[in-house]
Amino acid sequence: MTLPPSFDPARALALARETLNIEAQAVIALAQRVDVSFVRAIELVLGIPGRVVVMGMGKSGHIGRKLAATLASTGTPAMFVHPAEASHGDLGMITGTDVVLGISNSGESEELTAILPLIKRMGVPLLAITGRRDSTLGRHADVVLDASVDKEACPHNLAPTASTTAQLALGDALAVALLDARGFRADDFARSHPGGALGRKLLTHVSDVMRVVADTPSVGPDAGLMDLMREISAKGLGMAAVVDAEGRVVGIFTDGDLRRLIEKTGSGADLRALRARDVMHPNPRTVRPDALAVEAAGLMEASRITSVLVVDDQGRLLGALNSNDLMRAKVI
């Protein structure tokens, strides 16, 4: 690989630090300027029954797409409409129950300003995130959020850098304030992200991943030790539940218990006379089928066990869950 002769590693590092400092200062300045207009913007969005329709051109459009996605995933229905496409039919996507959020640093993006009179004529409220309150976008807007910056991080003060960072931060602040006002919780977020790690943790219940009772090793209290071991081997869970005549769990016996029993009694001892009730651990750890799988994982970790029995409200055996089941479901 041949590097251009103008490349200077020291200058690259200096520019990186300067860029980060300029953009950080732009965001800090935003925090100091947030005022009653921000509250009015929140009230306006909360007061409409429809969606937030986000619009922006160029780099502001990229920020707008991200903001629409963030709003939609945090409880505020939103969509992005490209201003140029709006002039050619997509304006029909906007209804009288919506609010439009226009994003433009200059406030003079031609494709956006061309449709502002039409939006106002429809009676649709208009929010603006702009660096110029006195711009065409600012004058048309019902509420203006000031995203102005002192300068861009670009050495030529041309490429949108600090200004788009300010737009992004202000949009995120809007989304966070809205989700809080709506009482949006972590499980609500999970329902919007069922394929993600958080979704799996907050939406997957024990009943979704457990082994059913037919696949769970179990014996009665009077079963002989050899029958107990055969049941464990046949179903491959490394343990067996001990249940009474009504199917209620009264104990558990594991491979580890067998090793400890042999160490205690000696390898030459005759264990055939032992019954399940003699060797089981009473009152084993159990979970309900409606518990979150991540809660079962926490119980297993805290108790240093690899399997847990699943029971109903009366303590009757319904199945079992082990760490391999949780890993397959990507809960852990």
Solvent accessible surface area in square Angstrom, and as a share of the most:
residue,aa,sasa,rsa
1,M,217,0.97
2,T,132,0.77
3,L,99,0.49
4,P,80,0.50
5,P,143,0.90
6,S,98,0.63
7,F,97,0.41
8,D,65,0.34
9,P,81,0.51
10,A,70,0.54
11,R,137,0.50
12,A,43,0.34
13,L,102,0.51
14,A,57,0.44
15,L,53,0.27
16,A,49,0.38
17,R,148,0.54
18,E,84,0.38
19,T,43,0.25
20,L,125,0.62
21,N,94,0.48
22,I,24,0.12
23,E,34,0.15
24,A,46,0.36
25,Q,111,0.49
26,A,9,0.07
27,V,53,0.31
28,I,87,0.44
29,A,34,0.26
30,L,8,0.04
31,A,74,0.57
32,Q,146,0.65
33,R,82,0.30
34,V,71,0.41
35,D,70,0.36
36,V,102,0.58
37,S,14,0.09
38,F,24,0.10
39,V,79,0.45
40,R,113,0.41
41,A,0,0.00
42,I,18,0.09
43,E,106,0.47
44,L,43,0.22
45,V,1,0.00
46,L,71,0.35
47,G,63,0.61
48,I,30,0.15
49,P,117,0.74
50,G,18,0.17
51,R,76,0.28
52,V,2,0.01
53,V,0,0.00
54,V,0,0.00
55,M,0,0.00
56,G,0,0.00
57,M,47,0.21
58,G,48,0.46
59,K,110,0.47
60,S,12,0.08
61,G,4,0.04
62,H,121,0.54
63,I,23,0.12
64,G,0,0.00
65,R,126,0.46
66,K,84,0.35
67,L,2,0.01
68,A,6,0.05
69,A,63,0.49
70,T,31,0.18
71,L,1,0.00
72,A,50,0.39
73,S,24,0.16
74,T,13,0.08
75,G,27,0.26
76,T,3,0.01
77,P,74,0.46
78,A,18,0.14
79,M,46,0.20
80,F,34,0.14
81,V,3,0.02
82,H,55,0.24
83,P,0,0.00
84,A,33,0.25
85,E,92,0.41
86,A,2,0.02
87,S,60,0.39
88,H,157,0.70
89,G,58,0.56
90,D,42,0.22
91,L,32,0.16
92,G,66,0.64
93,M,88,0.39
94,I,7,0.03
95,T,61,0.36
96,G,57,0.55
97,T,67,0.39
98,D,1,0.01
99,V,0,0.00
100,V,0,0.00
101,L,0,0.00
102,G,0,0.00
103,I,0,0.00
104,S,3,0.02
105,N,56,0.29
106,S,50,0.32
107,G,0,0.00
108,E,72,0.32
109,S,28,0.18
110,E,135,0.61
111,E,67,0.30
112,L,0,0.00
113,T,26,0.15
114,A,65,0.50
115,I,3,0.01
116,L,0,0.00
117,P,55,0.35
118,L,69,0.34
119,I,0,0.00
120,K,73,0.31
121,R,180,0.66
122,M,76,0.34
123,G,58,0.56
124,V,2,0.01
125,P,28,0.18
126,L,0,0.00
127,L,0,0.00
128,A,0,0.00
129,I,0,0.00
130,T,0,0.00
131,G,15,0.14
132,R,109,0.40
133,R,114,0.42
134,D,95,0.49
135,S,0,0.00
136,T,26,0.15
137,L,0,0.00
138,G,7,0.06
139,R,163,0.59
140,H,53,0.24
141,A,17,0.13
142,D,62,0.32
143,V,6,0.03
144,V,17,0.10
145,L,7,0.03
146,D,31,0.16
147,A,1,0.01
148,S,33,0.22
149,V,34,0.19
150,D,153,0.79
151,K,104,0.44
152,E,19,0.08
153,A,9,0.07
154,C,22,0.13
155,P,91,0.57
156,H,138,0.62
157,N,87,0.45
158,L,139,0.69
159,A,47,0.36
160,P,60,0.38
161,T,37,0.21
162,A,0,0.00
163,S,2,0.01
164,T,19,0.11
165,T,36,0.21
166,A,0,0.00
167,Q,2,0.01
168,L,59,0.29
169,A,29,0.22
170,L,8,0.04
171,G,1,0.01
172,D,45,0.23
173,A,41,0.32
174,L,1,0.01
175,A,1,0.01
176,V,90,0.52
177,A,32,0.25
178,L,1,0.00
179,L,44,0.22
180,D,108,0.56
181,A,58,0.45
182,R,95,0.35
183,G,44,0.43
184,F,38,0.16
185,R,144,0.52
186,A,62,0.48
187,D,45,0.24
188,D,31,0.16
189,F,61,0.25
190,A,0,0.00
191,R,133,0.49
192,S,55,0.35
193,H,58,0.26
194,P,87,0.55
195,G,64,0.61
196,G,30,0.28
197,A,58,0.45
198,L,70,0.35
199,G,0,0.00
200,R,65,0.24
201,K,86,0.36
202,L,43,0.22
203,L,54,0.27
204,T,21,0.12
205,H,66,0.29
206,V,0,0.00
207,S,61,0.39
208,D,94,0.49
209,V,29,0.17
210,M,39,0.18
211,R,60,0.22
212,V,82,0.47
213,V,74,0.42
214,A,73,0.57
215,D,78,0.41
216,T,1,0.00
217,P,0,0.00
218,S,35,0.22
219,V,19,0.11
220,G,32,0.31
221,P,26,0.17
222,D,93,0.48
223,A,23,0.18
224,G,7,0.07
225,L,0,0.00
226,M,79,0.35
227,D,67,0.35
228,L,0,0.00
229,M,35,0.16
230,R,151,0.55
231,E,36,0.16
232,I,6,0.03
233,S,87,0.56
234,A,82,0.63
235,K,72,0.31
236,G,59,0.57
237,L,15,0.07
238,G,25,0.24
239,M,4,0.02
240,A,0,0.00
241,A,0,0.00
242,V,0,0.00
243,V,23,0.13
244,D,35,0.18
245,A,105,0.81
246,E,100,0.45
247,G,24,0.23
248,R,94,0.34
249,V,27,0.16
250,V,47,0.27
251,G,0,0.00
252,I,23,0.12
253,F,2,0.01
254,T,38,0.22
255,D,56,0.29
256,G,10,0.10
257,D,12,0.06
258,L,36,0.18
259,R,148,0.54
260,R,136,0.50
261,L,28,0.14
262,I,68,0.35
263,E,138,0.62
264,K,174,0.74
265,T,61,0.36
266,G,32,0.31
267,S,111,0.71
268,G,79,0.76
269,A,43,0.33
270,D,98,0.51
271,L,26,0.13
272,R,169,0.62
273,A,86,0.66
274,L,51,0.25
275,R,107,0.39
276,A,0,0.00
277,R,126,0.46
278,D,86,0.44
279,V,22,0.13
280,M,40,0.18
281,H,96,0.43
282,P,85,0.54
283,N,139,0.72
284,P,24,0.15
285,R,138,0.50
286,T,46,0.27
287,V,15,0.08
288,R,95,0.35
289,P,32,0.20
290,D,108,0.56
291,A,22,0.17
292,L,38,0.19
293,A,0,0.00
294,V,46,0.26
295,E,99,0.44
296,A,0,0.00
297,A,14,0.11
298,G,36,0.35
299,L,47,0.24
300,M,8,0.04
301,E,141,0.63
302,A,88,0.68
303,S,30,0.20
304,R,224,0.82
305,I,59,0.30
306,T,96,0.56
307,S,13,0.09
308,V,1,0.00
309,L,0,0.00
310,V,0,0.00
311,V,3,0.02
312,D,25,0.13
313,D,111,0.57
314,Q,102,0.45
315,G,22,0.21
316,R,97,0.35
317,L,18,0.09
318,L,60,0.30
319,G,0,0.00
320,A,0,0.00
321,L,0,0.00
322,N,12,0.06
323,S,30,0.20
324,N,73,0.37
325,D,8,0.04
326,L,1,0.00
327,M,102,0.46
328,R,162,0.59
329,A,28,0.22
330,K,133,0.56
331,V,3,0.01
332,I,104,0.53
